[in-house]
């Protein structure tokens, strides 16, 4: 059993295959944290925080006789506000008497086989109940009738603990509290106290077109946090943090990851207190948030996925990759190789006709592209970004035969047809807005901000969600559509609703996310064969909550190859390659104006779900031939890349340890059945008169002999086709290394493929 209650030591031991998470019960009332460490079958509480007197750490009234005990100096499991712990509380409320002070004392526990779903929210899932067990701990404030249940799902097949919280107003309070509502102001999904602070905090930060760059910083006394207040998980911060031990690197050392399965406003914080203890919390951002609980009502927090790794950052990443690929993404596309796509956006922007699109598709089909995606501009009067969002019918001037005619012509070329939509938005210049001006998020008597010339529909309203479900269903069934790119191109402002009373307005941002999830659940169930890809100006909503409904995301609007190295490797810290949509675009690049070689752009895009953002109908014959060769190569290696194990050999955020005079990044994928290895090297700086690089691969079988090929290296002086192949043992490749058969060049790249040759 993965969950054990020791009735003598009064502790719960939560065991994954390689870890033990301990929860202590003190005096039958207080839940204290006992640590998360390497798995052990017995626990003797020798390392718990001692109970001793500290100045300015008050003692709870019920522990007055034990004057040394104060939660202020202990590792708490789910701390409350207003009592004797002055650090960040996990839960804050407003009670019927106007105060925010209450208690949460232990009441009981349950152990449930499997992993229950969270009502209305996405979460990772099990296939059968043998894969996980769930501990539920009940904490109660007897005066107000507030019941808080902590849920811990302990995985039996990986070192993962999933946590969320249920907050219920039982209505059974006493005196002034009885039968009254409770206002929830804060409810964290996870709160965990570490006994020390010698860690580095990792966050994934950036901006539009510069998303998810890893940032490492040592923990300091006080508060350090990341958050989003934009209504989305955001380009600026991703809902993820990790703590790394000071000896941890890419492949060794202790790492703790915390990933929130949520797509709206969030916060993740690390607070170092006066005793050098560290409190980690993740959950819905309490800024501009309240939730009114009437008697009998419950609130469910989103899920935090906690990972502990002793194999460094890479070990943590591979756990997240496997879990999110196998137990978060759903549907027929979860396990299927994703098609090679071409998107018309950078080729045409808003200026296209049906014939022009078919011409692009014909040229793309001749190179081996498998999916053609029609982006923005296909509907109503959409000739710029200033109108028509909400009017989801074909622009007959551009598409006289509508979507059905275009899709049929595309399919006739042997391609699948995909379509761009932005359902959550509405243009001021649209028939929908003229008919329903109260359908957008707004605050009565306040002006309405615009972003990208558009407003945001109020998805907290059930009538708006129902309308969108029917409207999008009509669009998706109007033609033979195989793929949908679902965009979201502005942050939320004036977050209010026309249909709720003043006392409930602060619930709107979370209700918006619940409405989005309901809409996506409806549409993905109705159209199970469509491959859905999420987008928010690129990577502004690249989070686990969306991946539950859409198995891949547009990684960034920035398609420059060198920029994408940073973005994609940063994204890979949490998210698998099968979730990252990565395309080759034309040069000069639209976002940064840089010229990079076609081969470099291709090699970098092959790190995820591969495609193109250009016009092959305007490309010279030699480049079309190269494009055809690129697609042929990717088809041979895509299953390894999309579903294999990732090893980051050299990353932009680590100092190069191989060649002092050369800066490069390198990454490696190993096929699920170990039959193929793909390694990519990208140089971002080069110096004269240096030897070829030596790359030490990772994760190979030492005794296996591999054939090493450079499939798209055209010329090697003095070598024939067979001489380009090398045969090396896994031990040699990992410990001695592989000397690459080329000299480093600025903005150059190399892709090599290893296959098993034999023992």
N, C-alpha and C positions, 0 to 999 in steps of 0.2 A: 504494500500500500504506500502511495506517495505522500500521504498525510498521516502523521502520527501525533496523538495527544499523549504526553507523558503526565499522568495524573499525580505522580510523586513530585517531579520538578516543576509542575504546572507550566508546561510549555508545549507549543505546537511546533513540530518539525515538518517543514514542507520540502520534500525531496524531489528534485529533477534528476536525470541520470548522473549529472556531475556536480550538482550544487545542493546545499541545504540552506533554507531560509527559516530563521527562528523567530517565533513570536512568544513573548513571555507574559504570563498572567501574574500580576503582583497583587497580593492581598485579596484575590478573587474579584478585583474591581478594575484595575488599571491594565490596559494592554500596552506592553512595552516591546520595543524591537530588540532582538537578540543577535542580529547579524545575518549576513548573506555570504557564505563562504563555500570552500570546497566540500563536497559531500562527505558527511560523516554519519555513521550509524548510531553513535551515542553522543550525548552532549552533557557536559558537566557544569555548565554556567560559570566557568572560571574566568571568562573574559567579559562578563557583563559589567555595565556601568555601576560602580559602587554607590550605595546609598549613604551619603554623608552630607553634613550641613554646609551650606554655602550662603554667604551674606547676600542679602537682597533676592533670595530665592524662597518665596513664601511657601508655607506648608498648607496643603488642603485641610479644610476643617475636619474632615473625616479621618485624617491621619495625624491629628494634633499630638496624640500620645507618642507617635513616631516622628519626632520633630526633625529628623534628618531627611525625610522623604519629600522631595519636591519635583514635580514634572519638569520644572525649569532646567534641571540638571540631568534629566534622563532622556534616553532614546524612546520617544513615543511612537506608537503605531498610527494613530489618527488623532492629532491634537486639536483641542477646541480653543476658542478665544474667550477672553474675559476672566479666566481663572488664574492658575499659577504658572503657566508657560507663556513667556513673553515673545517667543519666536513666532514665525508665520504660522497661523492656524490653518488646518486643513478644511475646516468648515466654520462658516459664520452665518448667523441668523438674526432676524428681528422678531422677538416674541410679542405676545399680546400685551405685555406690560411695557413695551417700548424698549426693553433692554436687549442686549445681545449675549448675555451671560447664561450659560447652562452647563450641564455635566453630561458626559457620555461614559457610563459605567458598563462593564461587561455583563451580558445577560446569558449567553449561551452560544452553542455552535452546532453546525451541521456539516457533514461530509457527503457530497453528492458525486456519484460517478459521472464522468463526462464533463461537458462545458456548456452551460445554458446560454441561450441567446440573450441579448440585451434589447428590450422592447424599443423599436423605432430607431435603433442605432446600428451601424456596421460594427463587426468584430471578427476576429479570427475564429475559425470553427474546427471541429473535429469530425472525422468520418464515422467513428464509433466511440463508445464510452470508455474503451480501454486506453485511449490515447491521452486522456487527462482526467484528473479528479479536481473537484472544486470544494474549497473550504469557505463556509459562510459564517462570519462572526457577527453577532448581534450586540449593539451598544445602545443603551437607552438613557434618556433623560426622563426620569419618572415624573417630574413636576409638569413638564410641557407635553409629555406624550410623544416626544420626538424619538423615532427609532432609526438608527443608522446601521445598515448591514454592509460589512466589508466582504467583497467577493475576491477570492484568490483561486484562479484556475492554474493548476500545477501540471505541466506537461510531462508525460512519461517517456517521450521520444526525443526531447531536446531540452536544452537548459533555458527554458522560458517560463516566466510567471506572468499571467495576464490579470490585471486588477481593474475593478470598477466598484462603484459605491451606489447603493440604493438609500435614499433618504425618504422616510415616510412620516407623515403627520397622522398618528394613530387616532387622534381626537380623544385620547383617554387621559389627558392631563388633569391636574387638580386645580381647584380655586379659579382664579382669573384665566387660567390657560385652557380650561376644559371647553372643548368644542370650538375653539378659536383657530383661525388660520395662523400659519407660520411662514414668515418671509425668509426664503433662502437667499443669502447674499454671496455665498462662496461655497463650493463643494469640490474639492480636489479629487481626481481619480486615484492618484498615488501620493502618499507622503511616506518618506523613508528617511530615517536618521542614521548616518554613518558615525562611528565613534571617533573618527579623525578627520583631518582636512588636507592631508598630503596627496592631493589629486590635482589633475588638470581637467578642466571642463572643456568639452568639445561641443560646439554648436555649428549649424549650417546656415550661414548668413549671406546676404548679398543685396541685390536689387533686380528690377526688371532687366532682363538680358545679361544678368550676372548672378544667377541664382546658386544657392547651396555651395558656397565656398567654405571649406572647413576653417574654423577659427579655434585655436587652442589657447587657453589662458590658465595660469595657476589660480587656485582658489585663494581668495583673500578674506579677511574678517569682514562680516557684513553681508549684504545682499548682492548677488549677481544673477541676472535673469534675462531671458528673451521672451518676447510676446508678440502677438498680433492683435491690433485693434481695428483691422481693416475689413472685418466681416468674412475674411478668408484666411486660410493658413498662411498665405502671402508669399511674395517673392523675397521679402526682406528677411524672414526667419522661417525655418521649417520646424514643425512640432516634434522636435527631437533634441535631446541632450544626452551626453555620456560623461561619465567620470572615468579617467584613466589613471591608474597607479603611475607613480613617477618613473618606474622602470619599464612601463608598457610601451611597445612600439607596434609596428604593423603585424607581427606574427608572434609576439610573446608578451606576457604580463597580464595583469588583471584589468578588465574593462567592464563597466556597468552601463548598459544602454537603456534609455527610456523613450519610447516612441508612442505618441498619442494618436489614436485612431479617430481623428476628428478633422473637419474641414473649415471650421469657423474660428472665431477669436479664441486664442489659447494663451496660456502662460506656462513657462517652465523655469523654475528658480532653484538656486543653490544658496542656502544661507549658512554661513559659518558663524557660530556663536562664541561666547566668551570662553567656553571650555574647549574650543577647537573641534566641536562636533559639527557635522554638515547635514543639513536638512534639504532633501530633494523633494520637490513637489511638481506635479504636472496636472493640468486640467483646463477646464473652461476659464477664460479670463474673467475675473470678477468685475473688471471695469465695464460699466454700463450693463450690468447683469443683475437681475433678481428673478426669483421664481416663487410664486404664491402657492403654498400648499394648503388647500382646504382639508378639513378632517377626512381621513381615508385616502388621500391622494399621495402618490409617490413620485419622486424624481430620480432619474437614472443618469449617472455621469457616463461620459464616453470611456472607452477602454484604454488603459496604458499597457503596452507590451514591454515587459522588462526582460532584458537579456544579460546574463553574466558569462563572460568569456575569460579563460586563462590562456588563450591563444591570441591575445592582443586584439587590435582593431580589426584585423582581417577575420579572425575567428568570430567576433561579434557580427560582422557584416554577413558572413556566410550563414549564420543562424537566421538572421533577419531575411536574407534572400530566400532561403528554403521555406521559411514559415509563410512569408507573404506571397510567394509564388504558389505554394501548395495548399495553404489554409486561409488565405485572405481573398485572393482573386477567385472568381467563380465562372461557371459557364463553359461552353464548348471551346472558347478561345483560350482558356487558362493553360491548357497543355498543348495547344496547337502551334506549329511554327507560324509566325506572323508573316504576311505577304510583304514583298518589296513594293513600296508605294512611290507614286509621284504626285505631288501637289502643285496645282497651277498658280498658287498665290504669287510667288516671286517672279513667275514667268509673265503674268498678265495683270496682276492686281485686279482692279475693277473692270478693266477694259478687255472684254472678250465677247465672242459670239460662239454659237454652237459649233460652227465649222472650225473655228480657231482651236477650240478645245479638242475636237476630234483629231485635228492635225497633230497637236501635242501628244495626244494619247497614242496615235498611230506610230509616231517616232519612238515613243517610250516602249510600246509593245514590241517593236523590232529589236530592242536591246534586252528584253527579258523582264521588264517591269510587270508586276502582277496586279496592281491596284491603282486606279486613277481616282484622285480626290479633287472634287470641285469645291473650292474654298468660297470665301465671302463674295457677295455681289450677284448671286443668282436669283434673288427674289425681289418682288414688288418693284419699287423705283430706286433700287440700291445701286447707285453709280458712284457713291462716295460713302464715307462713314457718317454722314449727316442725316440719314433718313432710313425708314422702313423696317427697323427691327421690331418684330411683333407681327408683321404682315407676311406670313409664311406661305406665299404662293409664287409660282415661277414668274420671272420677268419675261414677258412674251416678246419683247424687242430683242433680247439676247437669246432666248430659248423658245422659239416659236412653237416647238412641239412639246414644251414643258420638260420636266425631269424624265418622264417616261421615255420620250424619244431619244434624249441624250444618253440615258442609261442603256438603252437598247443598242445604240451605235457603239458605245464603249464596250459593251459585252460582246458585240459582234467582232471586236478586235482581239478577243480572248482575254480581256481584262475584267476585273471586278470594278464596281462603281461605288465611290464613297462621296459623302456630302458633309459640308460644314454647316453648323447651326449655332446660334447663341440664344437659346430659349429663355434664359432668365432676364434678358434685357428688353428694353422698349425705347424706341426713339421718340423724342417730342414730335417730330414730323413723321407720324404714322397714323394709319386709320385706327389701330388699336388704342393708341393714346387719346386720340380725339373722342373715342367712344367710352373710354374707361380711364379718366385721368386720376382716379383714386386708387388704381391698381398698382401704382408704383410705391416704393418706400418713400414716405414723406412725413413731415410733422405739420399738423394743422397750423395755418397762418404763418408758416416759415417758408422762405424761398427754397427752391430745389436745386441743389448742385448738379452739374453735369460732368461726366467723365467720358472721354471719347464720344462726345455728343449724344450721350444716352443716359437713361435712368435705369434703375433696377426694379424688376417686378417684385411684388410683396409675396414671397413664397411662404410667409407665415399664414396666409389666407388659404383655406381649403378650396375655395371657389377658383382662385388663380391656379393652384396646383392642378385641379381637375381640368380646367381649361387647357393648360399646357399639355397635360397628358393626352387629351383628345386631339389637340392641334398637331402635336408632334407625331402621334400615331397616324394621322392622316398623311403627313409628309412622308414618313418612313414607309408607308404602304403604297405610296403613289407611283413608285418605280422599283426596279430591281436594285435595291440598295444593300450593299454588303458591309458598309463601314460608315460610322458617324464620328465626326470630330466635333466635340461639344465644347464651345469656347465660353469665356467669361472675362470681359475686358475692362472692368473697373472695380474699384473698392467701394464698399458700402458707406453712404453718408445719410444723414437724416433718417436714422433707422427707427421708424415709427410706422404704425399701421392705422388705417382709417376705420377698422372694424373692432378695435378692442378699447376698453375703458382706460382712463389714465393710469390706474394702479397696476395695469398689466403691460404697459408699453415697454418696460425694460426687459420683458421676455422675448421681444420681437427678434433679436439677433439669433438666439438659439432656436426659436420656432422657425425662422427662415431656413436654418440648416436641416431641421427635422422635415420641413416641407420639401427641400431638395432631395433628401434621402428617399422620401415617399415617392416623389416623382420618378427618380431613377429606378427604384424598385419596380414600379409599375411598368415602365418602358422596357427595361431589360428583361422582364418576365414576358412581355408581349412579343418582343423581337429577340429571341434567344440566339438567332444565327447572325445577328449584326455584331461586328467588332466595334465596340465603343472606345474612343480615345478621348480622355479629358484634356482640357487646355484652359489656361487662364493667362492670356498674354504670354504664352509660353508656360513657365513653371510656377505661376502664382498660386496654384492649388494642387501641387504635386504632394499628395499626402495619403496615408493609408485609408482614410475614410472614403476617398474617391476611388481608390484601387479596388475596393470591395465591389463596386458596380462596373468600373471600367478598367480592364486589365492592363492598359498602357496609357501613358501621358506624354504630351508634347513637352520635351525636356526644357526647352528654352526657345524664345524667339531669336536668340543669337545663334546663328548657324556657322559662324567663323570657326574654322577647325581648331586653332590654338586656344580660343576662348572655350570651346566645347571640351577640350581636354580637362580643364579645371572644373567645369560645370558637371561633366559626366562622372569623373572620378569622385567628386564630392557627393553627387547623388548616390553613387554606388556604396557609400558608407552604410546606407540603410536599405536602398531599393535595388531589386534585381534588374539585370539587363533586359529581361522580357517586358519590363514596365517602361523602359526608356525609349521613346521615339527619337531617332537620330537621323538627320537627312544631310545629303550633300547639296550645297547651294552654289550658285554661280559667283564669279568674282568680277569686279571687286565686291567684297561682302557687303550686304545691305546695312548691316549694323555697325561694323567697325571700319569698313573701307579697305580691308587688307586683301592682298593677292596671295593666295597659297596654291601649291600644286594640286592638281586634280587627284593624284594618288594619295596625298596627305588627307585631303578632305574625305576621301573614300575610306581610308584606314580608320580614321577617327569615328566616322559614322557607323562603321561596322562593329562598334562596341555595344550596340543596342539593336533595336528594331529598325532596319535599314530602309532608306528611301531617298528621294531627290526633290529639290525645290528649284527647278530651272526649266528651260525650254529646250528639249532635245531637237525640236524641229529647226532650231537656229544654230545648232552645233556643227562644227566641221566633221567630216567623215572620220578622221583619225580619232577624235575625241569620242564619237559615238562607238567606235570599235573598242576603245578603252572602257567606256561605260558598260558595254556588253560583257567584257571580260570581268569587270568588277562584280556585276550581278551574278555571273556564273560562279565566281569564287565565293561570294557570300552564300549562295544557295548550298554550297558544299560544307560550309562551316556554321550556318546560322543556328542549327539546333544546339551545337556546342556553346555558342555565344548566348543564346536566349535562355538556355536551361542548364548551363554548366556551372561549375564552381569557380568563383573569381578569386584571383590573387593579384593584389596590387604590388608589383615588383618595385616600382619607383614612382613616387607621386610628386606633384608640384609642391606639396607642403612638407616634403622631407628632403634633407640634404643628400645629394648624390654620394653614394659610398663606393662607386665603381670607378669613375673617371673624374679626377679633380677638375679637368679642363672642359668638361662637356656637361651640359644640363639636358636632361631628357626625362620623359615619363614612359613607363612600360607597365603593361597589364597582361594577364594571362587567364584564359578560360580552359577548364578541363571538362570534357563531355561527361554527362551523367553516368555512362557506362565505361568511362576512362579510355575509350578507344581513340580519342582525338584531343589534341591540345592546340590552342590558338594563342599566339603571343604577338602583341603589337608594341612597337617602339616608336616614339615620336621625339625628335630632337627640337628643342626650342632655342638652343644656342650651340655654336660650334667654334672650335679654334683650329688653327693650322697645325699641320705636322703632328697629328696624334694617331695612335694605333686604333684599330677597330675596337668596339666595345666588347666586354665580356658580360653576358647576362646570366645570372643564376636563377633558374626556374624553380618553382615550388610545387609541392603537392603531388609529385610524380611517384610511381612505384620504382623503388631503387633497382630492382632486378630486371625490369622490363627494358628491352632495347627498342628505342624509338627511331623512326626515320624522320629526319628534319628536312623540310622543304621550304623554299622561298617562292611561293607559287606565282607571284607577279613581278619578280625580278627578271627583267628581259635579257640583260647582257651581263656576263661575267667573263672578262678577258681570259682566254686560255682554258675555258671550262666548257665541256659539253653538257647536254641536258642532265645526264645521269650524275655528272660530277657535282651538280648543284645540290645533290642530296647528301646528307650526312647520316651516319648511324651511330647513336650514342646511347649508353645506358642511362636510366633515370638517375642513378647515383652520380654519374659524371655530370649530367646536366644541372643537377641541383648543387653539388658541392665544388666541383671544379669550374663549371660554367661553360657557356657556349660563346665562342668568339664569333661575332656577327661578320658575315661576309661582305661588309661594305664599310666605308669610312663615314663618320657622322657629318652631316651637312645641316645647316640651318634650315628649318622648315622642311626637313626630310623625314621620312617615315619608312618603316619596314614591318611587314607582316610575315610571320613564319608559322607553319603548320606542322605539328608532330603527329605521327600515327604509329601505332604499335607495330613493331617489326617482328618481334618474337623474343623468346627467352634465351 
